């Protein structure tokens, strides 16, 4: 996995965070989600529930919205006029 392939949000919050490259096994996917959540928690102080993210259902969307809301508030309002 290259830098361009790594998730955008963790790289924005913590460029030096070690994100596992392999997602082939269940334990590797859990390690990946744990590393991503730790990177976001360390810089943005947003606690994400890895169990909900791993389930990839409606609760996962709610967890991702925690990060998306913060980013949305930080982006300056632009108007197409």
C-alpha positions as CSV (number, residue, x, y, z in Angstrom):
1,X,0.0,0.0,0.0
2,X,1.4,3.4,-0.9
3,X,0.9,6.7,0.8
4,X,-1.8,7.6,-1.8
5,X,-3.7,4.4,-1.0
6,X,-3.8,5.1,2.8
7,X,-6.9,6.5,4.2
8,X,-7.2,10.3,3.8
9,X,-8.5,11.2,7.2
10,X,-5.8,9.5,9.3
11,X,-3.1,11.0,7.1
12,X,-4.6,14.4,7.6
13,X,-4.7,14.1,11.4
14,X,-1.4,12.2,11.9
15,X,0.9,11.9,8.9
16,X,3.5,9.9,10.9
17,X,0.9,7.3,12.1
18,X,1.7,3.7,11.3
19,X,-1.2,2.3,9.4
20,X,-0.9,-1.5,8.7
21,X,-0.8,-2.2,5.0
22,X,-2.3,-5.7,4.9
23,X,-6.0,-6.2,5.1
24,X,-6.1,-9.8,4.1
25,X,-7.0,-11.4,7.5
26,X,-9.5,-10.5,10.1
27,X,-6.8,-9.7,12.7
28,X,-5.1,-7.4,10.1
29,X,-8.4,-5.5,9.5
30,X,-8.9,-5.1,13.2
31,X,-5.3,-3.8,13.6
32,X,-5.9,-1.4,10.7
33,X,-9.1,0.0,12.3
34,X,-7.4,0.2,15.7
35,X,-4.5,2.2,14.2
36,X,-6.8,4.5,12.3
37,X,-8.9,5.2,15.4
38,X,-5.8,5.8,17.5
39,X,-4.5,8.3,15.0
40,X,-7.7,10.2,15.0
41,X,-8.1,10.0,18.7
42,X,-4.6,11.3,19.3
43,X,-4.9,14.4,17.2
44,X,-8.6,15.2,16.9
45,X,-9.6,13.8,20.3
46,X,-12.5,12.0,18.6
47,X,-13.2,8.6,20.1
48,X,-14.4,6.1,17.5
49,X,-15.8,2.7,18.3
50,X,-13.9,0.1,16.3
51,X,-16.5,-2.5,16.8
52,X,-19.1,-0.3,15.1
53,X,-16.7,0.5,12.3
54,X,-15.9,-3.1,11.7
55,X,-19.6,-4.0,11.5
56,X,-19.9,-1.6,8.5
57,X,-23.6,-0.9,9.1
58,X,-25.6,2.2,10.1
59,X,-23.6,2.5,13.3
60,X,-20.4,2.7,11.3
61,X,-21.8,5.6,9.4
62,X,-22.6,7.4,12.7
63,X,-19.0,6.8,13.8
64,X,-17.6,8.2,10.5
65,X,-19.9,11.3,10.8
66,X,-18.1,12.3,14.0
67,X,-15.0,12.9,11.9
68,X,-16.8,14.3,8.9
69,X,-18.6,16.9,11.0
70,X,-15.3,18.2,12.4
71,X,-13.8,18.4,8.9
72,X,-16.9,20.1,7.5
73,X,-16.8,22.8,10.2
74,X,-13.1,23.5,9.4
75,X,-13.7,23.9,5.6
76,X,-14.4,27.5,4.8
77,X,-17.9,28.1,3.3
78,X,-17.7,28.6,-0.4
79,X,-20.5,29.8,-2.5
80,X,-20.8,29.3,-6.2
81,X,-21.9,32.7,-7.5
